[in-house]
Amino acid sequence: MHLNDYGEAGLRTLALAYRRLEEKEYSNWNDEFQKAKAAVGADRDAMLERVSEIMEKELILVGATAIE
């Protein structure tokens, strides 16, 4: 069964993935993340989502599991 199948079957899924980052790339991302985390107001969730999406690209899947 594949990861998409787990979700379609209604199972809770957990995936572990990674990618290598240059220190400067992480530092720039972390600056934006800290700003989003400290934000107050209706835009906070959208800011956190945007910054998270930046990091969650080009990942290498290590493994996945699912439970009922």
DSSP file (Angstrom, degrees, kcal/mol; ACC not computed):
  #  RESIDUE AA STRUCTURE BP1 BP2  ACC     N-H-->O    O-->H-N    N-H-->O    O-->H-N    TCO  KAPPA ALPHA  PHI   PSI    X-CA   Y-CA   Z-CA
    1    1 A M              0   0    0      0, 0.0     2,-0.2     0, 0.0     0, 0.0   0.000 360.0 360.0 360.0 140.8    0.0    0.0    0.0
    2    2 A H     >  -     0   0    0      1,-0.1     4,-1.8     0, 0.0     3,-0.3  -0.543 360.0 -99.9-100.4 167.9    1.3    3.5   -0.8
    3    3 A L  H  > S+     0   0    0      1,-0.3     4,-1.6     2,-0.2     5,-0.2   0.879 122.7  51.4 -55.7 -44.1    1.0    6.7    1.2
    4    4 A N  H  > S+     0   0    0      1,-0.2     4,-2.3     2,-0.2    -1,-0.3   0.889 107.1  54.9 -61.0 -38.1   -1.9    8.0   -0.9
    5    5 A D  H  > S+     0   0    0     -3,-0.3     4,-1.9     1,-0.2    -1,-0.2   0.869 102.3  57.5 -63.6 -36.3   -3.7    4.7   -0.3
    6    6 A Y  H  <>S+     0   0    0     -4,-1.8     5,-2.4     2,-0.2    -1,-0.2   0.948 109.5  44.0 -58.4 -49.4   -3.3    5.1    3.4
    7    7 A G  H ><5S+     0   0    0     -4,-1.6     3,-1.6     1,-0.2    -2,-0.2   0.908 112.2  51.7 -63.3 -42.8   -5.2    8.5    3.4
    8    8 A E  H 3<5S+     0   0    0     -4,-2.3    -1,-0.2     1,-0.3    -2,-0.2   0.800 106.2  55.9 -64.8 -27.9   -7.9    7.2    1.0
    9    9 A A  T 3<5S-     0   0    0     -4,-1.9    -1,-0.3    -5,-0.2    -2,-0.2   0.460 120.2-111.5 -82.1  -0.7   -8.4    4.3    3.4
   10   10 A G  T < 5 +     0   0    0     -3,-1.6     2,-0.2     1,-0.3    -3,-0.2   0.659  68.8 144.9  81.4  16.5   -9.0    6.7    6.2
   11   11 A L      < -     0   0    0     -5,-2.4     2,-0.4    -6,-0.2    -1,-0.3  -0.573  55.2-113.8 -86.9 150.5   -5.8    5.9    8.1
   12   12 A R  E     -A   67   0A   0     55,-2.7    55,-2.0    -2,-0.2     2,-0.3  -0.677  40.2-153.8 -77.9 136.1   -3.8    8.4   10.0
   13   13 A T  E     -A   66   0A   0     -2,-0.4     2,-0.4    53,-0.2    53,-0.2  -0.848  19.3-169.9-119.3 151.4   -0.4    8.7    8.3
   14   14 A L  E     -A   65   0A   0     51,-2.3    51,-2.3    -2,-0.3     2,-0.4  -0.987  10.3-174.1-136.6 125.8    3.1    9.7    9.4
   15   15 A A  E     -A   64   0A   0     -2,-0.4     2,-0.5    49,-0.2    49,-0.2  -0.938  11.8-154.9-121.7 144.9    5.8   10.4    6.9
   16   16 A L  E     +A   63   0A   0     47,-2.8    46,-3.2    -2,-0.4    47,-1.6  -0.982  28.2 154.5-118.9 123.7    9.5   11.1    7.6
   17   17 A A  E     -A   61   0A   0     -2,-0.5     2,-0.3    44,-0.3    44,-0.2  -0.945  15.0-175.6-144.7 163.0   11.4   13.1    5.0
   18   18 A Y  E     -A   60   0A   0     42,-1.8    42,-3.4    -2,-0.3     2,-0.3  -0.950  10.6-167.0-150.1 168.5   14.4   15.3    4.7
   19   19 A R        -     0   0    0     -2,-0.3     2,-0.2    40,-0.2    40,-0.1  -0.938  32.1-109.2-155.6 148.9   16.5   17.5    2.5
   20   20 A R        -     0   0    0     -2,-0.3     2,-0.4     1,-0.0    -2,-0.0  -0.566  34.8-164.3 -79.4 141.1   19.9   19.1    2.9
   21   21 A L        -     0   0    0     -2,-0.2     2,-0.2     4,-0.0    -2,-0.0  -0.951  20.5-123.3-125.3 144.6   20.1   22.8    3.5
   22   22 A E     >  -     0   0    0     -2,-0.4     4,-2.2     1,-0.1     5,-0.2  -0.576  33.4-115.7 -74.9 151.1   22.9   25.3    3.3
   23   23 A E  H  > S+     0   0    0      1,-0.2     4,-2.6    -2,-0.2     5,-0.2   0.883 116.2  52.0 -57.7 -39.9   23.3   27.2    6.5
   24   24 A K  H  > S+     0   0    0      2,-0.2     4,-2.6     1,-0.2    -1,-0.2   0.891 107.6  51.9 -65.3 -40.3   22.4   30.5    4.8
   25   25 A E  H  > S+     0   0    0      2,-0.2     4,-2.3     1,-0.2    -1,-0.2   0.927 112.8  45.1 -62.2 -44.7   19.2   29.0    3.4
   26   26 A Y  H  X S+     0   0    0     -4,-2.2     4,-3.2     2,-0.2     5,-0.2   0.923 111.9  52.4 -64.1 -43.5   18.2   27.8    6.8
   27   27 A S  H  X S+     0   0    0     -4,-2.6     4,-2.1     2,-0.2    -2,-0.2   0.919 111.1  46.5 -59.8 -45.4   19.1   31.1    8.4
   28   28 A N  H  X S+     0   0    0     -4,-2.6     4,-1.7     2,-0.2    -1,-0.2   0.923 114.9  47.2 -62.4 -44.3   17.0   33.0    5.9
   29   29 A W  H  X S+     0   0    0     -4,-2.3     4,-2.6    -5,-0.2    -2,-0.2   0.923 110.5  51.9 -63.6 -43.9   14.0   30.6    6.4
   30   30 A N  H  X S+     0   0    0     -4,-3.2     4,-2.8     1,-0.2     5,-0.2   0.867 105.3  55.6 -63.5 -36.8   14.3   30.7   10.2
   31   31 A D  H  X S+     0   0    0     -4,-2.1     4,-1.8    -5,-0.2    -1,-0.2   0.938 111.7  43.8 -58.6 -46.1   14.2   34.5   10.2
   32   32 A E  H  X S+     0   0    0     -4,-1.7     4,-2.3     1,-0.2    -2,-0.2   0.886 112.9  52.4 -66.5 -39.1   10.9   34.4    8.2
   33   33 A F  H  X S+     0   0    0     -4,-2.6     4,-2.9     1,-0.2    -2,-0.2   0.920 108.2  50.1 -63.5 -44.1    9.6   31.7   10.5
   34   34 A Q  H  X S+     0   0    0     -4,-2.8     4,-1.8     2,-0.2    -1,-0.2   0.885 110.4  50.6 -63.4 -38.5   10.3   33.6   13.6
   35   35 A K  H  X S+     0   0    0     -4,-1.8     4,-0.7    -5,-0.2    -1,-0.2   0.926 113.1  45.9 -62.7 -44.4    8.6   36.7   12.2
   36   36 A A  H >< S+     0   0    0     -4,-2.3     3,-0.7     1,-0.2    12,-0.2   0.910 111.6  51.6 -65.3 -42.0    5.5   34.6   11.3
   37   37 A K  H 3< S+     0   0    0     -4,-2.9    -1,-0.2     1,-0.2    -2,-0.2   0.839 112.5  46.0 -63.9 -33.4    5.5   32.9   14.7
   38   38 A A  H 3< S+     0   0    0     -4,-1.8    -1,-0.2    -5,-0.2    -2,-0.2   0.548  88.7 115.5 -87.1  -8.0    5.6   36.2   16.5
   39   39 A A    <<  -     0   0    0     -3,-0.7     2,-0.4    -4,-0.7    -3,-0.0  -0.262  52.3-152.3 -65.0 148.8    2.9   37.8   14.4
   40   40 A V        +     0   0    0      4,-0.0     2,-0.2     3,-0.0     3,-0.2  -0.974  50.4  36.5-121.9 136.3   -0.3   38.8   16.0
   41   41 A G  S >  S-     0   0    0     -2,-0.4     3,-1.3     1,-0.2     4,-0.3  -0.658 102.3 -44.8 121.1-175.9   -3.6   38.9   14.1
   42   42 A A  T 3  S+     0   0    0      1,-0.3     4,-0.5    -2,-0.2     3,-0.4   0.733 125.0  60.8 -66.7 -24.7   -5.6   37.1   11.5
   43   43 A D  T 3> S+     0   0    0     -3,-0.2     4,-2.7     1,-0.2    -1,-0.3   0.599  79.2  89.5 -80.1 -10.8   -2.6   36.8    9.1
   44   44 A R  H <> S+     0   0    0     -3,-1.3     4,-2.6     1,-0.2     5,-0.2   0.918  87.9  45.6 -56.2 -50.3   -0.5   34.7   11.5
   45   45 A D  H  > S+     0   0    0     -3,-0.4     4,-2.3    -4,-0.3    -1,-0.2   0.902 114.1  49.2 -61.7 -41.3   -1.8   31.3   10.4
   46   46 A A  H  > S+     0   0    0     -4,-0.5     4,-2.4     2,-0.2    -1,-0.2   0.888 111.1  50.4 -65.2 -39.1   -1.4   32.3    6.7
   47   47 A M  H  X S+     0   0    0     -4,-2.7     4,-2.4     2,-0.2     5,-0.2   0.924 111.4  47.6 -64.7 -44.6    2.1   33.5    7.3
   48   48 A L  H  X S+     0   0    0     -4,-2.6     4,-2.3   -12,-0.2    -2,-0.2   0.897 112.0  50.5 -63.6 -40.3    3.1   30.3    9.1
   49   49 A E  H  X S+     0   0    0     -4,-2.3     4,-2.3    -5,-0.2    -2,-0.2   0.925 110.9  48.6 -62.4 -45.2    1.6   28.2    6.3
   50   50 A R  H  X S+     0   0    0     -4,-2.4     4,-1.2     1,-0.2    -2,-0.2   0.923 113.5  45.9 -62.0 -45.8    3.5   30.1    3.7
   51   51 A V  H  X S+     0   0    0     -4,-2.4     4,-1.1     1,-0.2    -1,-0.2   0.865 111.9  51.9 -68.2 -36.1    6.8   29.8    5.5
   52   52 A S  H  X S+     0   0    0     -4,-2.3     4,-1.8     1,-0.2     3,-0.3   0.899 104.7  56.2 -66.4 -40.0    6.2   26.1    6.1
   53   53 A E  H  < S+     0   0    0     -4,-2.3    -1,-0.2     1,-0.2    -2,-0.2   0.827 100.4  60.0 -61.9 -31.5    5.5   25.5    2.5
   54   54 A I  H  < S+     0   0    0     -4,-1.2     3,-0.4     1,-0.2    -1,-0.2   0.915 111.1  39.8 -61.2 -42.6    8.9   27.0    1.6
   55   55 A M  H  < S+     0   0    0     -4,-1.1     2,-1.0    -3,-0.3    -2,-0.2   0.786 103.5  69.9 -78.4 -28.0   10.7   24.3    3.7
   56   56 A E  S  < S+     0   0    0     -4,-1.8     2,-0.3     3,-0.0    -1,-0.2  -0.241  79.7 102.0 -91.4  48.2    8.4   21.4    2.7
   57   57 A K  S    S+     0   0    0     -2,-1.0    -3,-0.0    -3,-0.4    -4,-0.0  -0.937  76.5  13.2-128.0 151.2    9.6   21.1   -0.9
   58   58 A E  S    S+     0   0    0     -2,-0.3     2,-0.2     1,-0.2    -1,-0.2   0.856  83.4 168.4  56.2  40.3   12.0   18.8   -2.7
   59   59 A L        -     0   0    0     -3,-0.2     2,-0.6   -40,-0.1   -40,-0.2  -0.524  35.3-132.3 -84.8 151.4   12.0   16.4    0.3
   60   60 A I  E     -A   18   0A   0    -42,-3.4   -42,-1.8    -2,-0.2     2,-0.4  -0.926  24.6-131.1-102.9 117.9   13.5   12.9    0.2
   61   61 A L  E     +A   17   0A   0     -2,-0.6   -44,-0.3   -44,-0.2     3,-0.1  -0.554  27.2 177.5 -74.0 124.0   11.0   10.4    1.7
   62   62 A V  E     -     0   0A   0    -46,-3.2     2,-0.3    -2,-0.4   -45,-0.2   0.840  61.5 -39.8 -91.3 -43.4   12.7    8.1    4.3
   63   63 A G  E     -A   16   0A   0    -47,-1.6   -47,-2.8     2,-0.0    -1,-0.4  -0.984  48.0-149.1-174.0 169.2    9.6    6.2    5.3
   64   64 A A  E     -A   15   0A   0     -2,-0.3     2,-0.3   -49,-0.2   -49,-0.2  -0.990   9.7-176.6-150.9 153.6    5.9    6.3    6.1
   65   65 A T  E     -A   14   0A   0    -51,-2.3   -51,-2.3    -2,-0.3     2,-0.3  -0.939   7.2-156.6-145.2 166.5    3.5    4.4    8.3
   66   66 A A  E     -A   13   0A   0     -2,-0.3     2,-0.3   -53,-0.2   -53,-0.2  -0.997   5.6-173.3-148.1 149.0   -0.2    4.4    9.0
   67   67 A I  E      A   12   0A   0    -55,-2.0   -55,-2.7    -2,-0.3    -2,-0.0  -0.941 360.0 360.0-136.4 160.5   -2.6    3.4   11.8
   68   68 A E              0   0    0     -2,-0.3   -55,-0.1   -57,-0.2    -1,-0.0   0.469 360.0 360.0 -77.7 360.0   -6.4    3.2   12.2
